[in-house]
Amino acid sequence: MVPLCGSIKHPILVAPVDQLAGTTNKLERLAQIREAFRVLAALDRTNALRAAKQFTNTTERETALLALVTEWTQGDLNSPVDRARAIAT
């Protein structure tokens, strides 16, 4: 079970994101983020997105968001340019 914090109305996932705090190797950390968010993708989408948005590091946030969208679309992704355009608008 994934622990939650925040209000009952709007719980925010804190794990497994908090469990990654001890990782120092960037490559290992990104791999752990991908795996954690692959699992979170099967849970509530709103909470999964909130958890991804908690990252202040843009590379880690992008890794989490890409893991979510990859799972949600079963790997059928638009081109990176199209995704960037959609985010910008």
MDTraj code that builds the backbone (N, CA, C; nanometers):
import mdtraj as md
import numpy as np

residues = "MET VAL PRO LEU CYS GLY SER ILE LYS HIS PRO ILE LEU VAL ALA PRO VAL ASP GLN LEU ALA GLY THR THR ASN LYS LEU GLU ARG LEU ALA GLN ILE ARG GLU ALA PHE ARG VAL LEU ALA ALA LEU ASP ARG THR ASN ALA LEU ARG ALA ALA LYS GLN PHE THR ASN THR THR GLU ARG GLU THR ALA LEU LEU ALA LEU VAL THR GLU TRP THR GLN GLY ASP LEU ASN SER PRO VAL ASP ARG ALA ARG ALA ILE ALA THR".split()
xyz = np.array([
    [0.0840, -0.1179, 0.0000],
    [0.0000, 0.0000, 0.0000],
    [0.0880, 0.1234, 0.0000],
    [0.0455, 0.2278, -0.0720],
    [0.1221, 0.3503, -0.0838],
    [0.0750, 0.4487, 0.0225],
    [0.1636, 0.4929, 0.1135],
    [0.1227, 0.5891, 0.2154],
    [0.0824, 0.7212, 0.1529],
    [-0.0086, 0.7891, 0.2178],
    [-0.0586, 0.9163, 0.1686],
    [-0.0409, 1.0234, 0.2744],
    [-0.0336, 1.1481, 0.2311],
    [-0.0393, 1.2597, 0.3235],
    [-0.1337, 1.3616, 0.2630],
    [-0.1552, 1.4709, 0.3310],
    [-0.2464, 1.5712, 0.2807],
    [-0.3846, 1.5505, 0.3376],
    [-0.4787, 1.6283, 0.2907],
    [-0.6140, 1.6188, 0.3421],
    [-0.6809, 1.4922, 0.2912],
    [-0.7888, 1.4543, 0.3563],
    [-0.8645, 1.3366, 0.3132],
    [-0.9218, 1.3606, 0.1739],
    [-0.9645, 1.4846, 0.1478],
    [-1.0208, 1.5170, 0.0166],
    [-0.9161, 1.5087, -0.0935],
    [-0.7965, 1.5538, -0.0634],
    [-0.6916, 1.5610, -0.1646],
    [-0.5624, 1.4996, -0.1124],
    [-0.5605, 1.3674, -0.0961],
    [-0.4371, 1.3047, -0.0473],
    [-0.3278, 1.3153, -0.1524],
    [-0.2067, 1.3263, -0.1063],
    [-0.0921, 1.3353, -0.1965],
    [-0.0013, 1.2162, -0.1682],
    [0.0370, 1.1468, -0.2722],
    [0.1263, 1.0324, -0.2554],
    [0.2633, 1.0810, -0.2110],
    [0.3189, 1.0183, -0.1106],
    [0.4537, 1.0538, -0.0684],
    [0.5498, 0.9381, -0.0872],
    [0.5010, 0.8217, -0.1077],
    [0.5879, 0.7060, -0.1315],
    [0.5413, 0.6435, -0.2609],
    [0.6255, 0.5892, -0.3373],
    [0.7648, 0.5590, -0.3126],
    [0.8610, 0.6735, -0.3380],
    [0.8135, 0.7935, -0.3703],
    [0.9015, 0.9061, -0.3996],
    [0.9958, 0.9332, -0.2832],
    [0.9456, 0.9374, -0.1601],
    [1.0305, 0.9633, -0.0446],
    [1.1331, 0.8538, -0.0234],
    [1.1039, 0.7335, -0.0657],
    [1.1965, 0.6221, -0.0472],
    [1.3196, 0.6361, -0.1362],
    [1.3175, 0.7261, -0.2303],
    [1.4294, 0.7438, -0.3222],
    [1.5332, 0.8408, -0.2685],
    [1.5063, 0.9031, -0.1547],
    [1.5919, 1.0090, -0.1022],
    [1.7362, 0.9641, -0.0809],
    [1.7608, 0.8372, -0.0478],
    [1.8949, 0.7894, -0.0205],
    [1.9778, 0.7579, -0.1434],
    [1.9189, 0.7611, -0.2606],
    [1.9898, 0.7254, -0.3830],
    [2.0805, 0.8407, -0.4265],
    [2.2080, 0.8112, -0.4518],
    [2.3009, 0.9166, -0.4922],
    [2.3371, 0.9070, -0.6401],
    [2.3315, 0.7890, -0.6985],
    [2.3641, 0.7692, -0.8385],
    [2.2465, 0.8165, -0.9237],
    [2.2697, 0.9136, -1.0124],
    [2.1611, 0.9714, -1.0927],
    [2.0907, 0.8675, -1.1801],
    [2.1679, 0.7828, -1.2435],
    [2.1093, 0.6825, -1.3318],
    [2.0210, 0.5866, -1.2536],
    [2.0687, 0.5439, -1.1383],
    [1.9908, 0.4549, -1.0527],
    [1.8638, 0.5239, -1.0024],
    [1.8764, 0.6503, -0.9642],
    [1.7603, 0.7261, -0.9158],
    [1.6535, 0.7381, -1.0250],
    [1.6938, 0.7689, -1.1472],
    [1.5974, 0.7807, -1.2566],
    [1.5307, 0.6474, -1.2855],
    [1.6072, 0.5389, -1.2780],
    [1.5492, 0.4054, -1.2981],
    [1.4475, 0.3747, -1.1890],
    [1.4787, 0.4120, -1.0653],
    [1.3854, 0.3893, -0.9548],
    [1.2592, 0.4750, -0.9705],
    [1.2758, 0.5965, -1.0177],
    [1.1598, 0.6837, -1.0411],
    [1.0708, 0.6232, -1.1487],
    [1.1312, 0.5778, -1.2592],
    [1.0522, 0.5153, -1.3661],
    [0.9723, 0.3969, -1.3132],
    [1.0371, 0.3121, -1.2355],
    [0.9692, 0.1941, -1.1822],
    [0.8597, 0.2327, -1.0835],
    [0.8878, 0.3278, -0.9967],
    [0.7885, 0.3705, -0.8981],
    [0.6655, 0.4281, -0.9675],
    [0.6851, 0.5085, -1.0702],
    [0.5721, 0.5703, -1.1377],
    [0.5027, 0.4755, -1.2351],
    [0.5719, 0.3712, -1.2766],
    [0.5049, 0.2661, -1.3526],
    [0.4009, 0.1995, -1.2629],
    [0.4368, 0.1776, -1.1381],
    [0.3439, 0.1194, -1.0410],
    [0.2329, 0.2184, -1.0078],
    [0.2680, 0.3445, -0.9846],
    [0.1679, 0.4459, -0.9505],
    [0.0668, 0.4677, -1.0626],
    [0.1066, 0.4418, -1.1859],
    [0.0165, 0.4612, -1.2999],
    [-0.1070, 0.3726, -1.2894],
    [-0.0948, 0.2606, -1.2192],
    [-0.2089, 0.1696, -1.2031],
    [-0.3054, 0.2171, -1.0948],
    [-0.2637, 0.3168, -1.0178],
    [-0.3481, 0.3692, -0.9103],
    [-0.4240, 0.4920, -0.9607],
    [-0.4689, 0.5734, -0.8685],
    [-0.5451, 0.6934, -0.9024],
    [-0.4596, 0.7909, -0.9847],
    [-0.5085, 0.8289, -1.1010],
    [-0.4314, 0.9154, -1.1916],
    [-0.4034, 1.0526, -1.1324],
    [-0.5020, 1.1097, -1.0662],
    [-0.4834, 1.2429, -1.0077],
    [-0.3713, 1.2408, -0.9048],
    [-0.3733, 1.1416, -0.8182],
    [-0.2689, 1.1315, -0.7165],
    [-0.1331, 1.1019, -0.7778],
    [-0.1300, 1.0226, -0.8833],
    [-0.0036, 0.9927, -0.9504],
    [0.0558, 1.1199, -1.0106],
    [-0.0281, 1.2020, -1.0719],
    [0.0195, 1.3287, -1.1284],
    [0.0663, 1.4233, -1.0189],
    [-0.0070, 1.4292, -0.9098],
    [0.0354, 1.5140, -0.7970],
    [0.1719, 1.4709, -0.7455],
    [0.1913, 1.3414, -0.7346],
    [0.3197, 1.2902, -0.6867],
    [0.4324, 1.3295, -0.7827],
    [0.4084, 1.3193, -0.9122],
    [0.5104, 1.3558, -1.0114],
    [0.5424, 1.5049, -1.0042],
    [0.4420, 1.5858, -0.9810],
    [0.4622, 1.7308, -0.9759],
    [0.5352, 1.7761, -0.8508],
    [0.5521, 1.6868, -0.7528],
    [0.6260, 1.7216, -0.6316],
    [0.7766, 1.7314, -0.6564],
    [0.8247, 1.6723, -0.7642],
    [0.9678, 1.6800, -0.7941],
    [1.0054, 1.8226, -0.8300],
    [1.1120, 1.8726, -0.7700],
    [1.1612, 2.0051, -0.8061],
    [1.2674, 1.9953, -0.9152],
    [1.3324, 1.8809, -0.9262],
    [1.4308, 1.8570, -1.0302],
    [1.3546, 1.8278, -1.1602],
    [1.3775, 1.9075, -1.2635],
    [1.3003, 1.8942, -1.3873],
    [1.3242, 1.7613, -1.4586],
    [1.4444, 1.7084, -1.4517],
    [1.4717, 1.5793, -1.5158],
    [1.3948, 1.4682, -1.4456],
    [1.3925, 1.4724, -1.3133],
    [1.3193, 1.3716, -1.2374],
    [1.1690, 1.3844, -1.2603],
    [1.1207, 1.5079, -1.2664],
    [0.9772, 1.5291, -1.2936],
    [0.9407, 1.4759, -1.4309],
    [1.0227, 1.5070, -1.5313],
    [0.9963, 1.4587, -1.6670],
    [1.0000, 1.3062, -1.6731],
    [1.0931, 1.2451, -1.6017],
    [1.1030, 1.0994, -1.5970],
    [0.9757, 1.0395, -1.5393],
    [0.9272, 1.0979, -1.4301],
    [0.8051, 1.0488, -1.3655],
    [0.6846, 1.0652, -1.4580],
    [0.6713, 1.1830, -1.5172],
    [0.5564, 1.2092, -1.6054],
    [0.5597, 1.1191, -1.7288],
    [0.6782, 1.0989, -1.7859],
    [0.6886, 1.0120, -1.9036],
    [0.6563, 0.8673, -1.8683],
    [0.6972, 0.8241, -1.7495],
    [0.6626, 0.6882, -1.7059],
    [0.5112, 0.6731, -1.6944],
    [0.4452, 0.7752, -1.6401],
    [0.2996, 0.7695, -1.6270],
    [0.2315, 0.7629, -1.7635],
    [0.2665, 0.8550, -1.8516],
    [0.1989, 0.8599, -1.9817],
    [0.2306, 0.7355, -2.0649],
    [0.3492, 0.6806, -2.0503],
    [0.3840, 0.5584, -2.1219],
    [0.2949, 0.4434, -2.0778],
    [0.2731, 0.4319, -1.9474],
    [0.1851, 0.3268, -1.8962],
    [0.0402, 0.3516, -1.9386],
    [-0.0048, 0.4741, -1.9272],
    [-0.1449, 0.5053, -1.9575],
    [-0.1790, 0.4865, -2.1047],
    [-0.0797, 0.5034, -2.1920],
    [-0.1045, 0.4881, -2.3358],
    [-0.0534, 0.3550, -2.3895],
    [-0.0096, 0.2663, -2.2999],
    [0.0493, 0.1374, -2.3377],
    [0.1633, 0.1557, -2.4375],
    [0.2412, 0.2616, -2.4201],
    [0.3577, 0.2868, -2.5028],
    [0.3300, 0.3556, -2.6348],
    [0.2046, 0.3852, -2.6627],
    [0.1691, 0.4517, -2.7879],
    [0.1791, 0.6032, -2.7674],
    [0.3017, 0.6551, -2.7755],
    [0.3285, 0.7956, -2.7460],
    [0.3340, 0.8790, -2.8734],
    [0.2966, 1.0039, -2.8598],
    [0.3173, 1.0999, -2.9675],
    [0.4662, 1.1323, -2.9748],
    [0.5067, 1.2022, -3.0783],
    [0.6471, 1.2396, -3.0913],
    [0.6849, 1.3359, -2.9785],
    [0.8132, 1.3430, -2.9438],
    [0.8562, 1.4361, -2.8392],
    [0.8199, 1.5804, -2.8706],
    [0.8263, 1.6192, -2.9965],
    [0.7913, 1.7556, -3.0365],
    [0.6436, 1.7809, -3.0086],
    [0.5572, 1.6869, -3.0447],
    [0.4144, 1.7022, -3.0206],
    [0.3836, 1.7073, -2.8707],
    [0.4533, 1.6234, -2.7925],
    [0.4326, 1.6254, -2.6475],
    [0.4757, 1.7582, -2.5891],
    [0.5902, 1.8102, -2.6327],
    [0.6393, 1.9395, -2.5823],
    [0.5423, 2.0522, -2.6204],
    [0.4896, 2.0467, -2.7408],
    [0.3947, 2.1481, -2.7853],
    [0.2680, 2.1439, -2.7008],
    [0.2199, 2.0243, -2.6701],
    [0.0992, 2.0090, -2.5886],
    [0.1212, 2.0616, -2.4471],
    [0.2398, 2.0413, -2.3924],
    [0.2707, 2.0915, -2.2591],
    [0.2789, 2.2443, -2.2601],
    [0.3353, 2.2995, -2.3670],
    [0.3542, 2.4445, -2.3757],
    [0.2232, 2.5214, -2.3934],
    [0.1225, 2.4552, -2.4474],
    [-0.0033, 2.5274, -2.4706],
    [-0.1048, 2.5059, -2.3619],
])
top = md.Topology()
chain = top.add_chain()
for i, resn in enumerate(residues, 1):
    res = top.add_residue(resn, chain, resSeq=i)
    for name in ("N", "CA", "C"):
        top.add_atom(name, md.element.get_by_symbol(name[0]), res)
traj = md.Trajectory(xyz[None], top)
